[in-house]
Amino acid sequence: MTPAQVISSDPEVQGGAVVFAGTRVPLKNFIDYLEAGDSIEQFLEDFPSVTREQAIAALELAKDALVTLAGAH
């Protein structure tokens, strides 16, 4: 999946927060679930407009960003 298929940001949607593409579900909600110890499955059950592929791809994007950031130091 391309980043545009995973996340988007539009001032007209959730005040410009980063959301899962095609939804109004903020990426922050997903991170909050994981931080609280909830499973990806629980998040997907609570937010059915987000696909499993999007959730996994969001984690991959975050991992890539962190690896790139760590490599820059």
mmCIF file of the N, C-alpha and C atoms, coordinates in Angstrom:
data_MODEL
# 
_entry.id   MODEL 
# 
loop_
_atom_site.group_PDB 
_atom_site.id 
_atom_site.type_symbol 
_atom_site.label_atom_id 
_atom_site.label_alt_id 
_atom_site.label_comp_id 
_atom_site.label_asym_id 
_atom_site.label_entity_id 
_atom_site.label_seq_id 
_atom_site.pdbx_PDB_ins_code 
_atom_site.Cartn_x 
_atom_site.Cartn_y 
_atom_site.Cartn_z 
_atom_site.occupancy 
_atom_site.B_iso_or_equiv 
_atom_site.pdbx_formal_charge 
_atom_site.auth_seq_id 
_atom_site.auth_comp_id 
_atom_site.auth_asym_id 
_atom_site.auth_atom_id 
_atom_site.pdbx_PDB_model_num 
ATOM 1   N N  . MET A 1 1  ? 0.841   -1.188 0.000  1.00 0.00 ? 1  MET A N  1 
ATOM 2   C CA . MET A 1 1  ? 0.000   0.000  0.000  1.00 0.00 ? 1  MET A CA 1 
ATOM 3   C C  . MET A 1 1  ? 0.883   1.248  0.000  1.00 0.00 ? 1  MET A C  1 
ATOM 4   N N  . THR A 1 2  ? 0.444   2.243  -0.721 1.00 0.00 ? 2  THR A N  1 
ATOM 5   C CA . THR A 1 2  ? 1.163   3.514  -0.710 1.00 0.00 ? 2  THR A CA 1 
ATOM 6   C C  . THR A 1 2  ? 0.756   4.301  0.537  1.00 0.00 ? 2  THR A C  1 
ATOM 7   N N  . PRO A 1 3  ? 1.608   5.232  0.977  1.00 0.00 ? 3  PRO A N  1 
ATOM 8   C CA . PRO A 1 3  ? 1.222   6.038  2.140  1.00 0.00 ? 3  PRO A CA 1 
ATOM 9   C C  . PRO A 1 3  ? -0.144  6.710  1.966  1.00 0.00 ? 3  PRO A C  1 
ATOM 10  N N  . ALA A 1 4  ? -0.473  7.146  0.754  1.00 0.00 ? 4  ALA A N  1 
ATOM 11  C CA . ALA A 1 4  ? -1.758  7.796  0.505  1.00 0.00 ? 4  ALA A CA 1 
ATOM 12  C C  . ALA A 1 4  ? -2.939  6.840  0.678  1.00 0.00 ? 4  ALA A C  1 
ATOM 13  N N  . GLN A 1 5  ? -2.697  5.544  0.561  1.00 0.00 ? 5  GLN A N  1 
ATOM 14  C CA . GLN A 1 5  ? -3.752  4.554  0.784  1.00 0.00 ? 5  GLN A CA 1 
ATOM 15  C C  . GLN A 1 5  ? -3.900  4.221  2.263  1.00 0.00 ? 5  GLN A C  1 
ATOM 16  N N  . VAL A 1 6  ? -2.927  4.651  3.049  1.00 0.00 ? 6  VAL A N  1 
ATOM 17  C CA . VAL A 1 6  ? -2.907  4.318  4.473  1.00 0.00 ? 6  VAL A CA 1 
ATOM 18  C C  . VAL A 1 6  ? -3.377  5.484  5.333  1.00 0.00 ? 6  VAL A C  1 
ATOM 19  N N  . ILE A 1 7  ? -2.799  6.650  5.132  1.00 0.00 ? 7  ILE A N  1 
ATOM 20  C CA . ILE A 1 7  ? -3.109  7.806  5.961  1.00 0.00 ? 7  ILE A CA 1 
ATOM 21  C C  . ILE A 1 7  ? -3.358  9.037  5.099  1.00 0.00 ? 7  ILE A C  1 
ATOM 22  N N  . SER A 1 8  ? -4.050  9.999  5.679  1.00 0.00 ? 8  SER A N  1 
ATOM 23  C CA . SER A 1 8  ? -4.264  11.275 4.999  1.00 0.00 ? 8  SER A CA 1 
ATOM 24  C C  . SER A 1 8  ? -4.451  12.352 6.052  1.00 0.00 ? 8  SER A C  1 
ATOM 25  N N  . SER A 1 9  ? -4.355  13.583 5.602  1.00 0.00 ? 9  SER A N  1 
ATOM 26  C CA . SER A 1 9  ? -4.587  14.727 6.468  1.00 0.00 ? 9  SER A CA 1 
ATOM 27  C C  . SER A 1 9  ? -5.255  15.807 5.632  1.00 0.00 ? 9  SER A C  1 
ATOM 28  N N  . ASP A 1 10 ? -6.388  16.273 6.108  1.00 0.00 ? 10 ASP A N  1 
ATOM 29  C CA . ASP A 1 10 ? -7.162  17.277 5.392  1.00 0.00 ? 10 ASP A CA 1 
ATOM 30  C C  . ASP A 1 10 ? -7.772  18.200 6.444  1.00 0.00 ? 10 ASP A C  1 
ATOM 31  N N  . PRO A 1 11 ? -7.601  19.504 6.293  1.00 0.00 ? 11 PRO A N  1 
ATOM 32  C CA . PRO A 1 11 ? -8.159  20.420 7.284  1.00 0.00 ? 11 PRO A CA 1 
ATOM 33  C C  . PRO A 1 11 ? -9.674  20.263 7.477  1.00 0.00 ? 11 PRO A C  1 
ATOM 34  N N  . GLU A 1 12 ? -10.351 19.704 6.483  1.00 0.00 ? 12 GLU A N  1 
ATOM 35  C CA . GLU A 1 12 ? -11.800 19.512 6.563  1.00 0.00 ? 12 GLU A CA 1 
ATOM 36  C C  . GLU A 1 12 ? -12.190 18.226 7.301  1.00 0.00 ? 12 GLU A C  1 
ATOM 37  N N  . VAL A 1 13 ? -11.210 17.382 7.593  1.00 0.00 ? 13 VAL A N  1 
ATOM 38  C CA . VAL A 1 13 ? -11.482 16.105 8.264  1.00 0.00 ? 13 VAL A CA 1 
ATOM 39  C C  . VAL A 1 13 ? -10.732 16.079 9.595  1.00 0.00 ? 13 VAL A C  1 
ATOM 40  N N  . GLN A 1 14 ? -11.474 16.011 10.671 1.00 0.00 ? 14 GLN A N  1 
ATOM 41  C CA . GLN A 1 14 ? -10.908 15.956 12.022 1.00 0.00 ? 14 GLN A CA 1 
ATOM 42  C C  . GLN A 1 14 ? -9.888  17.069 12.265 1.00 0.00 ? 14 GLN A C  1 
ATOM 43  N N  . GLY A 1 15 ? -10.164 18.247 11.714 1.00 0.00 ? 15 GLY A N  1 
ATOM 44  C CA . GLY A 1 15 ? -9.301  19.403 11.949 1.00 0.00 ? 15 GLY A CA 1 
ATOM 45  C C  . GLY A 1 15 ? -7.890  19.257 11.415 1.00 0.00 ? 15 GLY A C  1 
ATOM 46  N N  . GLY A 1 16 ? -7.706  18.382 10.428 1.00 0.00 ? 16 GLY A N  1 
ATOM 47  C CA . GLY A 1 16 ? -6.385  18.198 9.829  1.00 0.00 ? 16 GLY A CA 1 
ATOM 48  C C  . GLY A 1 16 ? -5.540  17.132 10.499 1.00 0.00 ? 16 GLY A C  1 
ATOM 49  N N  . ALA A 1 17 ? -6.099  16.436 11.484 1.00 0.00 ? 17 ALA A N  1 
ATOM 50  C CA . ALA A 1 17 ? -5.360  15.348 12.136 1.00 0.00 ? 17 ALA A CA 1 
ATOM 51  C C  . ALA A 1 17 ? -5.059  14.256 11.111 1.00 0.00 ? 17 ALA A C  1 
ATOM 52  N N  . VAL A 1 18 ? -3.997  13.513 11.337 1.00 0.00 ? 18 VAL A N  1 
ATOM 53  C CA . VAL A 1 18 ? -3.679  12.385 10.471 1.00 0.00 ? 18 VAL A CA 1 
ATOM 54  C C  . VAL A 1 18 ? -4.698  11.282 10.764 1.00 0.00 ? 18 VAL A C  1 
ATOM 55  N N  . VAL A 1 19 ? -5.394  10.862 9.716  1.00 0.00 ? 19 VAL A N  1 
ATOM 56  C CA . VAL A 1 19 ? -6.422  9.827  9.836  1.00 0.00 ? 19 VAL A CA 1 
ATOM 57  C C  . VAL A 1 19 ? -6.108  8.685  8.877  1.00 0.00 ? 19 VAL A C  1 
ATOM 58  N N  . PHE A 1 20 ? -6.741  7.565  9.103  1.00 0.00 ? 20 PHE A N  1 
ATOM 59  C CA . PHE A 1 20 ? -6.649  6.478  8.134  1.00 0.00 ? 20 PHE A CA 1 
ATOM 60  C C  . PHE A 1 20 ? -7.375  6.928  6.873  1.00 0.00 ? 20 PHE A C  1 
ATOM 61  N N  . ALA A 1 21 ? -6.756  6.753  5.737  1.00 0.00 ? 21 ALA A N  1 
ATOM 62  C CA . ALA A 1 21 ? -7.307  7.207  4.456  1.00 0.00 ? 21 ALA A CA 1 
ATOM 63  C C  . ALA A 1 21 ? -8.711  6.657  4.248  1.00 0.00 ? 21 ALA A C  1 
ATOM 64  N N  . GLY A 1 22 ? -9.593  7.546  3.810  1.00 0.00 ? 22 GLY A N  1 
ATOM 65  C CA . GLY A 1 22 ? -10.973 7.154  3.529  1.00 0.00 ? 22 GLY A CA 1 
ATOM 66  C C  . GLY A 1 22 ? -11.848 7.037  4.758  1.00 0.00 ? 22 GLY A C  1 
ATOM 67  N N  . THR A 1 23 ? -11.309 7.434  5.926  1.00 0.00 ? 23 THR A N  1 
ATOM 68  C CA . THR A 1 23 ? -12.072 7.361  7.176  1.00 0.00 ? 23 THR A CA 1 
ATOM 69  C C  . THR A 1 23 ? -11.931 8.683  7.918  1.00 0.00 ? 23 THR A C  1 
ATOM 70  N N  . ARG A 1 24 ? -12.583 8.753  9.052  1.00 0.00 ? 24 ARG A N  1 
ATOM 71  C CA . ARG A 1 24 ? -12.408 9.881  9.967  1.00 0.00 ? 24 ARG A CA 1 
ATOM 72  C C  . ARG A 1 24 ? -11.714 9.407  11.244 1.00 0.00 ? 24 ARG A C  1 
ATOM 73  N N  . VAL A 1 25 ? -11.080 8.248  11.185 1.00 0.00 ? 25 VAL A N  1 
ATOM 74  C CA . VAL A 1 25 ? -10.443 7.639  12.358 1.00 0.00 ? 25 VAL A CA 1 
ATOM 75  C C  . VAL A 1 25 ? -9.003  8.128  12.469 1.00 0.00 ? 25 VAL A C  1 
ATOM 76  N N  . PRO A 1 26 ? -8.697  8.904  13.517 1.00 0.00 ? 26 PRO A N  1 
ATOM 77  C CA . PRO A 1 26 ? -7.330  9.391  13.684 1.00 0.00 ? 26 PRO A CA 1 
ATOM 78  C C  . PRO A 1 26 ? -6.338  8.252  13.947 1.00 0.00 ? 26 PRO A C  1 
ATOM 79  N N  . LEU A 1 27 ? -5.168  8.393  13.365 1.00 0.00 ? 27 LEU A N  1 
ATOM 80  C CA . LEU A 1 27 ? -4.099  7.430  13.605 1.00 0.00 ? 27 LEU A CA 1 
ATOM 81  C C  . LEU A 1 27 ? -3.765  7.381  15.090 1.00 0.00 ? 27 LEU A C  1 
ATOM 82  N N  . LYS A 1 28 ? -3.899  8.515  15.756 1.00 0.00 ? 28 LYS A N  1 
ATOM 83  C CA . LYS A 1 28 ? -3.626  8.575  17.198 1.00 0.00 ? 28 LYS A CA 1 
ATOM 84  C C  . LYS A 1 28 ? -4.487  7.576  17.974 1.00 0.00 ? 28 LYS A C  1 
ATOM 85  N N  . ASN A 1 29 ? -5.719  7.373  17.542 1.00 0.00 ? 29 ASN A N  1 
ATOM 86  C CA . ASN A 1 29 ? -6.575  6.393  18.218 1.00 0.00 ? 29 ASN A CA 1 
ATOM 87  C C  . ASN A 1 29 ? -5.935  5.005  18.191 1.00 0.00 ? 29 ASN A C  1 
ATOM 88  N N  . PHE A 1 30 ? -5.381  4.644  17.047 1.00 0.00 ? 30 PHE A N  1 
ATOM 89  C CA . PHE A 1 30 ? -4.732  3.338  16.890 1.00 0.00 ? 30 PHE A CA 1 
ATOM 90  C C  . PHE A 1 30 ? -3.542  3.229  17.840 1.00 0.00 ? 30 PHE A C  1 
ATOM 91  N N  . ILE A 1 31 ? -2.713  4.263  17.864 1.00 0.00 ? 31 ILE A N  1 
ATOM 92  C CA . ILE A 1 31 ? -1.553  4.256  18.752 1.00 0.00 ? 31 ILE A CA 1 
ATOM 93  C C  . ILE A 1 31 ? -2.000  4.178  20.209 1.00 0.00 ? 31 ILE A C  1 
ATOM 94  N N  . ASP A 1 32 ? -3.045  4.913  20.561 1.00 0.00 ? 32 ASP A N  1 
ATOM 95  C CA . ASP A 1 32 ? -3.573  4.870  21.924 1.00 0.00 ? 32 ASP A CA 1 
ATOM 96  C C  . ASP A 1 32 ? -4.029  3.465  22.299 1.00 0.00 ? 32 ASP A C  1 
ATOM 97  N N  . TYR A 1 33 ? -4.691  2.779  21.390 1.00 0.00 ? 33 TYR A N  1 
ATOM 98  C CA . TYR A 1 33 ? -5.121  1.400  21.647 1.00 0.00 ? 33 TYR A CA 1 
ATOM 99  C C  . TYR A 1 33 ? -3.919  0.511  21.930 1.00 0.00 ? 33 TYR A C  1 
ATOM 100 N N  . LEU A 1 34 ? -2.910  0.607  21.073 1.00 0.00 ? 34 LEU A N  1 
ATOM 101 C CA . LEU A 1 34 ? -1.735  -0.236 21.247 1.00 0.00 ? 34 LEU A CA 1 
ATOM 102 C C  . LEU A 1 34 ? -1.011  0.087  22.553 1.00 0.00 ? 34 LEU A C  1 
ATOM 103 N N  . GLU A 1 35 ? -0.909  1.369  22.884 1.00 0.00 ? 35 GLU A N  1 
ATOM 104 C CA . GLU A 1 35 ? -0.262  1.779  24.140 1.00 0.00 ? 35 GLU A CA 1 
ATOM 105 C C  . GLU A 1 35 ? -1.008  1.226  25.351 1.00 0.00 ? 35 GLU A C  1 
ATOM 106 N N  . ALA A 1 36 ? -2.316  1.120  25.244 1.00 0.00 ? 36 ALA A N  1 
ATOM 107 C CA . ALA A 1 36 ? -3.135  0.620  26.343 1.00 0.00 ? 36 ALA A CA 1 
ATOM 108 C C  . ALA A 1 36 ? -3.098  -0.899 26.453 1.00 0.00 ? 36 ALA A C  1 
ATOM 109 N N  . GLY A 1 37 ? -2.425  -1.546 25.490 1.00 0.00 ? 37 GLY A N  1 
ATOM 110 C CA . GLY A 1 37 ? -2.336  -3.004 25.520 1.00 0.00 ? 37 GLY A CA 1 
ATOM 111 C C  . GLY A 1 37 ? -3.435  -3.709 24.749 1.00 0.00 ? 37 GLY A C  1 
ATOM 112 N N  . ASP A 1 38 ? -4.255  -2.939 24.050 1.00 0.00 ? 38 ASP A N  1 
ATOM 113 C CA . ASP A 1 38 ? -5.313  -3.548 23.242 1.00 0.00 ? 38 ASP A CA 1 
ATOM 114 C C  . ASP A 1 38 ? -4.713  -4.137 21.972 1.00 0.00 ? 38 ASP A C  1 
ATOM 115 N N  . SER A 1 39 ? -5.365  -5.113 21.424 1.00 0.00 ? 39 SER A N  1 
ATOM 116 C CA . SER A 1 39 ? -4.886  -5.774 20.209 1.00 0.00 ? 39 SER A CA 1 
ATOM 117 C C  . SER A 1 39 ? -5.324  -5.006 18.966 1.00 0.00 ? 39 SER A C  1 
ATOM 118 N N  . ILE A 1 40 ? -4.644  -5.288 17.876 1.00 0.00 ? 40 ILE A N  1 
ATOM 119 C CA . ILE A 1 40 ? -5.056  -4.722 16.589 1.00 0.00 ? 40 ILE A CA 1 
ATOM 120 C C  . ILE A 1 40 ? -6.489  -5.168 16.297 1.00 0.00 ? 40 ILE A C  1 
ATOM 121 N N  . GLU A 1 41 ? -6.801  -6.420 16.611 1.00 0.00 ? 41 GLU A N  1 
ATOM 122 C CA . GLU A 1 41 ? -8.140  -6.944 16.354 1.00 0.00 ? 41 GLU A CA 1 
ATOM 123 C C  . GLU A 1 41 ? -9.200  -6.146 17.107 1.00 0.00 ? 41 GLU A C  1 
ATOM 124 N N  . GLN A 1 42 ? -8.905  -5.773 18.363 1.00 0.00 ? 42 GLN A N  1 
ATOM 125 C CA . GLN A 1 42 ? -9.866  -4.980 19.138 1.00 0.00 ? 42 GLN A CA 1 
ATOM 126 C C  . GLN A 1 42 ? -10.080 -3.618 18.491 1.00 0.00 ? 42 GLN A C  1 
ATOM 127 N N  . PHE A 1 43 ? -8.980  -2.982 18.062 1.00 0.00 ? 43 PHE A N  1 
ATOM 128 C CA . PHE A 1 43 ? -9.095  -1.697 17.382 1.00 0.00 ? 43 PHE A CA 1 
ATOM 129 C C  . PHE A 1 43 ? -9.960  -1.824 16.131 1.00 0.00 ? 43 PHE A C  1 
ATOM 130 N N  . LEU A 1 44 ? -9.685  -2.831 15.325 1.00 0.00 ? 44 LEU A N  1 
ATOM 131 C CA . LEU A 1 44 ? -10.431 -3.026 14.076 1.00 0.00 ? 44 LEU A CA 1 
ATOM 132 C C  . LEU A 1 44 ? -11.905 -3.317 14.338 1.00 0.00 ? 44 LEU A C  1 
ATOM 133 N N  . GLU A 1 45 ? -12.173 -4.014 15.418 1.00 0.00 ? 45 GLU A N  1 
ATOM 134 C CA . GLU A 1 45 ? -13.567 -4.290 15.784 1.00 0.00 ? 45 GLU A CA 1 
ATOM 135 C C  . GLU A 1 45 ? -14.280 -2.992 16.164 1.00 0.00 ? 45 GLU A C  1 
ATOM 136 N N  . ASP A 1 46 ? -13.578 -2.115 16.869 1.00 0.00 ? 46 ASP A N  1 
ATOM 137 C CA . ASP A 1 46 ? -14.176 -0.853 17.309 1.00 0.00 ? 46 ASP A CA 1 
ATOM 138 C C  . ASP A 1 46 ? -14.233 0.193  16.198 1.00 0.00 ? 46 ASP A C  1 
ATOM 139 N N  . PHE A 1 47 ? -13.352 0.057  15.194 1.00 0.00 ? 47 PHE A N  1 
ATOM 140 C CA . PHE A 1 47 ? -13.307 1.003  14.077 1.00 0.00 ? 47 PHE A CA 1 
ATOM 141 C C  . PHE A 1 47 ? -13.338 0.226  12.755 1.00 0.00 ? 47 PHE A C  1 
ATOM 142 N N  . PRO A 1 48 ? -14.495 -0.315 12.394 1.00 0.00 ? 48 PRO A N  1 
ATOM 143 C CA . PRO A 1 48 ? -14.591 -1.187 11.219 1.00 0.00 ? 48 PRO A CA 1 
ATOM 144 C C  . PRO A 1 48 ? -14.315 -0.513 9.880  1.00 0.00 ? 48 PRO A C  1 
ATOM 145 N N  . SER A 1 49 ? -14.257 0.808  9.852  1.00 0.00 ? 49 SER A N  1 
ATOM 146 C CA . SER A 1 49 ? -13.943 1.479  8.581  1.00 0.00 ? 49 SER A CA 1 
ATOM 147 C C  . SER A 1 49 ? -12.457 1.398  8.244  1.00 0.00 ? 49 SER A C  1 
ATOM 148 N N  . VAL A 1 50 ? -11.639 1.010  9.217  1.00 0.00 ? 50 VAL A N  1 
ATOM 149 C CA . VAL A 1 50 ? -10.202 0.827  8.988  1.00 0.00 ? 50 VAL A CA 1 
ATOM 150 C C  . VAL A 1 50 ? -9.967  -0.637 8.640  1.00 0.00 ? 50 VAL A C  1 
ATOM 151 N N  . THR A 1 51 ? -9.186  -0.882 7.588  1.00 0.00 ? 51 THR A N  1 
ATOM 152 C CA . THR A 1 51 ? -8.891  -2.265 7.214  1.00 0.00 ? 51 THR A CA 1 
ATOM 153 C C  . THR A 1 51 ? -7.658  -2.761 7.955  1.00 0.00 ? 51 THR A C  1 
ATOM 154 N N  . ARG A 1 52 ? -7.569  -4.064 8.079  1.00 0.00 ? 52 ARG A N  1 
ATOM 155 C CA . ARG A 1 52 ? -6.384  -4.659 8.700  1.00 0.00 ? 52 ARG A CA 1 
ATOM 156 C C  . ARG A 1 52 ? -5.137  -4.271 7.911  1.00 0.00 ? 52 ARG A C  1 
ATOM 157 N N  . GLU A 1 53 ? -5.250  -4.232 6.589  1.00 0.00 ? 53 GLU A N  1 
ATOM 158 C CA . GLU A 1 53 ? -4.112  -3.867 5.747  1.00 0.00 ? 53 GLU A CA 1 
ATOM 159 C C  . GLU A 1 53 ? -3.647  -2.451 6.054  1.00 0.00 ? 53 GLU A C  1 
ATOM 160 N N  . GLN A 1 54 ? -4.594  -1.537 6.272  1.00 0.00 ? 54 GLN A N  1 
ATOM 161 C CA . GLN A 1 54 ? -4.224  -0.167 6.627  1.00 0.00 ? 54 GLN A CA 1 
ATOM 162 C C  . GLN A 1 54 ? -3.522  -0.119 7.978  1.00 0.00 ? 54 GLN A C  1 
ATOM 163 N N  . ALA A 1 55 ? -4.032  -0.853 8.947  1.00 0.00 ? 55 ALA A N  1 
ATOM 164 C CA . ALA A 1 55 ? -3.431  -0.844 10.281 1.00 0.00 ? 55 ALA A CA 1 
ATOM 165 C C  . ALA A 1 55 ? -1.993  -1.366 10.233 1.00 0.00 ? 55 ALA A C  1 
ATOM 166 N N  . ILE A 1 56 ? -1.779  -2.480 9.546  1.00 0.00 ? 56 ILE A N  1 
ATOM 167 C CA . ILE A 1 56 ? -0.434  -3.049 9.442  1.00 0.00 ? 56 ILE A CA 1 
ATOM 168 C C  . ILE A 1 56 ? 0.476   -2.105 8.664  1.00 0.00 ? 56 ILE A C  1 
ATOM 169 N N  . ALA A 1 57 ? -0.041  -1.525 7.589  1.00 0.00 ? 57 ALA A N  1 
ATOM 170 C CA . ALA A 1 57 ? 0.757   -0.598 6.785  1.00 0.00 ? 57 ALA A CA 1 
ATOM 171 C C  . ALA A 1 57 ? 1.124   0.645  7.599  1.00 0.00 ? 57 ALA A C  1 
ATOM 172 N N  . ALA A 1 58 ? 0.230   1.111  8.466  1.00 0.00 ? 58 ALA A N  1 
ATOM 173 C CA . ALA A 1 58 ? 0.542   2.262  9.320  1.00 0.00 ? 58 ALA A CA 1 
ATOM 174 C C  . ALA A 1 58 ? 1.695   1.934  10.251 1.00 0.00 ? 58 ALA A C  1 
ATOM 175 N N  . LEU A 1 59 ? 1.691   0.737  10.803 1.00 0.00 ? 59 LEU A N  1 
ATOM 176 C CA . LEU A 1 59 ? 2.810   0.318  11.655 1.00 0.00 ? 59 LEU A CA 1 
ATOM 177 C C  . LEU A 1 59 ? 4.106   0.244  10.859 1.00 0.00 ? 59 LEU A C  1 
ATOM 178 N N  . GLU A 1 60 ? 4.027   -0.244 9.645  1.00 0.00 ? 60 GLU A N  1 
ATOM 179 C CA . GLU A 1 60 ? 5.218   -0.319 8.795  1.00 0.00 ? 60 GLU A CA 1 
ATOM 180 C C  . GLU A 1 60 ? 5.743   1.076  8.454  1.00 0.00 ? 60 GLU A C  1 
ATOM 181 N N  . LEU A 1 61 ? 4.843   2.016  8.173  1.00 0.00 ? 61 LEU A N  1 
ATOM 182 C CA . LEU A 1 61 ? 5.261   3.391  7.902  1.00 0.00 ? 61 LEU A CA 1 
ATOM 183 C C  . LEU A 1 61 ? 5.947   3.996  9.125  1.00 0.00 ? 61 LEU A C  1 
ATOM 184 N N  . ALA A 1 62 ? 5.370   3.757  10.291 1.00 0.00 ? 62 ALA A N  1 
ATOM 185 C CA . ALA A 1 62 ? 5.973   4.280  11.522 1.00 0.00 ? 62 ALA A CA 1 
ATOM 186 C C  . ALA A 1 62 ? 7.352   3.652  11.760 1.00 0.00 ? 62 ALA A C  1 
ATOM 187 N N  . LYS A 1 63 ? 7.459   2.368  11.528 1.00 0.00 ? 63 LYS A N  1 
ATOM 188 C CA . LYS A 1 63 ? 8.750   1.690  11.693 1.00 0.00 ? 63 LYS A CA 1 
ATOM 189 C C  . LYS A 1 63 ? 9.783   2.266  10.743 1.00 0.00 ? 63 LYS A C  1 
ATOM 190 N N  . ASP A 1 64 ? 9.406   2.431  9.486  1.00 0.00 ? 64 ASP A N  1 
ATOM 191 C CA . ASP A 1 64 ? 10.328  2.982  8.494  1.00 0.00 ? 64 ASP A CA 1 
ATOM 192 C C  . ASP A 1 64 ? 10.773  4.387  8.884  1.00 0.00 ? 64 ASP A C  1 
ATOM 193 N N  . ALA A 1 65 ? 9.832   5.194  9.375  1.00 0.00 ? 65 ALA A N  1 
ATOM 194 C CA . ALA A 1 65 ? 10.172  6.568  9.784  1.00 0.00 ? 65 ALA A CA 1 
ATOM 195 C C  . ALA A 1 65 ? 11.147  6.553  10.960 1.00 0.00 ? 65 ALA A C  1 
ATOM 196 N N  . LEU A 1 66 ? 10.934  5.658  11.909 1.00 0.00 ? 66 LEU A N  1 
ATOM 197 C CA . LEU A 1 66 ? 11.824  5.584  13.067 1.00 0.00 ? 66 LEU A CA 1 
ATOM 198 C C  . LEU A 1 66 ? 13.204  5.069  12.684 1.00 0.00 ? 66 LEU A C  1 
ATOM 199 N N  . VAL A 1 67 ? 13.262  4.087  11.804 1.00 0.00 ? 67 VAL A N  1 
ATOM 200 C CA . VAL A 1 67 ? 14.542  3.556  11.348 1.00 0.00 ? 67 VAL A CA 1 
ATOM 201 C C  . VAL A 1 67 ? 15.303  4.631  10.598 1.00 0.00 ? 67 VAL A C  1 
ATOM 202 N N  . THR A 1 68 ? 14.610  5.384  9.759  1.00 0.00 ? 68 THR A N  1 
ATOM 203 C CA . THR A 1 68 ? 15.246  6.463  9.011  1.00 0.00 ? 68 THR A CA 1 
ATOM 204 C C  . THR A 1 68 ? 15.766  7.534  9.963  1.00 0.00 ? 68 THR A C  1 
ATOM 205 N N  . LEU A 1 69 ? 14.958  7.886  10.960 1.00 0.00 ? 69 LEU A N  1 
ATOM 206 C CA . LEU A 1 69 ? 15.351  8.879  11.938 1.00 0.00 ? 69 LEU A CA 1 
ATOM 207 C C  . LEU A 1 69 ? 16.561  8.408  12.736 1.00 0.00 ? 69 LEU A C  1 
ATOM 208 N N  . ALA A 1 70 ? 16.561  7.151  13.150 1.00 0.00 ? 70 ALA A N  1 
ATOM 209 C CA . ALA A 1 70 ? 17.681  6.611  13.929 1.00 0.00 ? 70 ALA A CA 1 
ATOM 210 C C  . ALA A 1 70 ? 18.940  6.558  13.080 1.00 0.00 ? 70 ALA A C  1 
ATOM 211 N N  . GLY A 1 71 ? 18.797  6.288  11.798 1.00 0.00 ? 71 GLY A N  1 
ATOM 212 C CA . GLY A 1 71 ? 19.948  6.222  10.902 1.00 0.00 ? 71 GLY A CA 1 
ATOM 213 C C  . GLY A 1 71 ? 20.549  7.585  10.631 1.00 0.00 ? 71 GLY A C  1 
ATOM 214 N N  . ALA A 1 72 ? 19.768  8.641  10.859 1.00 0.00 ? 72 ALA A N  1 
ATOM 215 C CA . ALA A 1 72 ? 20.253  9.995  10.608 1.00 0.00 ? 72 ALA A CA 1 
ATOM 216 C C  . ALA A 1 72 ? 21.146  10.489 11.743 1.00 0.00 ? 72 ALA A C  1 
ATOM 217 N N  . HIS A 1 73 ? 21.198  9.759  12.826 1.00 0.00 ? 73 HIS A N  1 
ATOM 218 C CA . HIS A 1 73 ? 22.011  10.195 13.982 1.00 0.00 ? 73 HIS A CA 1 
ATOM 219 C C  . HIS A 1 73 ? 23.289  9.435  14.065 1.00 0.00 ? 73 HIS A C  1 
# 
